[in-house]
Amino acid sequence: MPVLLDPVDREWVFTNAHGVQLRRKVAAELTRDRIMKLQATDHREGAPGASGKTQCWD
């Protein structure tokens, strides 16, 4: 079952294999504070954002 994120409504959108929406669920875990506290655990040399810092623009 494909799961997409609706960034405007901040909801997970569950669809079937044909893209028909089956259900929506609030993505309560996606908060600005939690995103800002994310830390990368698999650093790759020279990769964009390799500093491990997450950026969030309001």
WOMOHU-V841465 format. One record per residue. RES is the residue in three letters. PHI is phi in whole degrees, 0 to 359 (* if undefined). PSI is psi in degrees with one decimal (NA if undefined). D_CENTER is the distance of its C-alpha to the mean C-alpha in whole Angstrom. Layout:
BEGIN
res: [RES RES]
phi: [PHI PHI]
psi: [PSI PSI]
d_center: [D_CENTER D_CENTER]
END
This chain:
BEGIN
res: [MET PRO VAL LEU LEU ASP PRO VAL ASP ARG GLU TRP VAL PHE THR ASN ALA HIS GLY VAL GLN LEU ARG ARG LYS VAL ALA ALA GLU LEU THR ARG ASP ARG ILE MET LYS LEU GLN ALA THR ASP HIS ARG GLU GLY ALA PRO GLY ALA SER GLY LYS THR GLN CYS TRP ASP]
phi: [* 295 236 242 250 268 290 287 271 51 229 280 243 264 232 269 297 264 84 281 292 256 197 232 219 302 268 300 284 267 247 303 299 293 294 295 269 299 234 285 248 236 285 241 300 76 284 304 76 295 289 87 270 262 251 221 259 281]
psi: [113.2 139.6 127.3 162.5 127.1 102.4 -22.6 -50.2 -4.2 54.1 147.3 136.7 116.9 127.9 163.9 -177.3 -18.3 2.8 8.3 126.9 127.1 -34.6 154.7 145.4 131.9 132.5 66.4 -24.5 -11.7 84.6 156.4 -43.8 -45.8 -38.3 -41.7 -24.9 -1.0 141.2 134.2 138.8 -11.6 83.0 134.3 130.3 131.7 -1.0 143.5 134.0 18.9 -8.0 -16.1 -1.8 137.5 136.1 140.9 118.6 131.6 NA]
d_center: [17 14 11 9 7 10 9 12 13 10 10 10 12 14 17 20 21 22 19 21 19 20 18 15 14 13 9 11 10 7 10 11 13 11 9 12 14 11 14 14 16 17 19 20 23 23 19 18 16 18 19 16 15 12 13 12 14 15]
END
